[in-house]
Amino acid sequence: MKKSAKTFKDLIVWQKAHQFVLAVYKATLDFPKSEVYGLTSQFRRAAVSVPANIVEGFKRIHKADKARFMNIAQGSLEECRYYLILTKDIKYCESSSLLSKLEEVSKLLEAYSRSIIDSTT
């Protein structure tokens, strides 16, 4: 039987999303200084939005509210997917490691969202 999460930190999806954010911050350190208010900022904001929305949704009482925040997190993750395509195309960083982390978070977030929607409470 699965043990239910007592805090958001217990959620594997949050843990992996947080690791993704840390990796994005590390990767964007090497972006050109001219991007500090552009791509660097946008990429970091979108990445941070993923675990932040998981956290906000975690404390919501109604499953529709929970699902809404998970959907916002999914949207931010897709925004990050585009930034990975862009950074690879303009040769700012090698994105395969980040893409792998993003894919893992995406799968976990989809499963977590599905479990919220399918729950009876």
Secondary structure, DSSP 8 states (H G I E B T S, - for coil): -----SSGGG-HHHHHHHHHHHHHHHHHTTS-GGGTTTHHHHHHHHHHHHHHHHHHHHT-SSHHHHHHHHHHHHHHHHHHHHHHHHHHHTTSS--HHHHHHHHHHHHHHHHHHHHHHH---
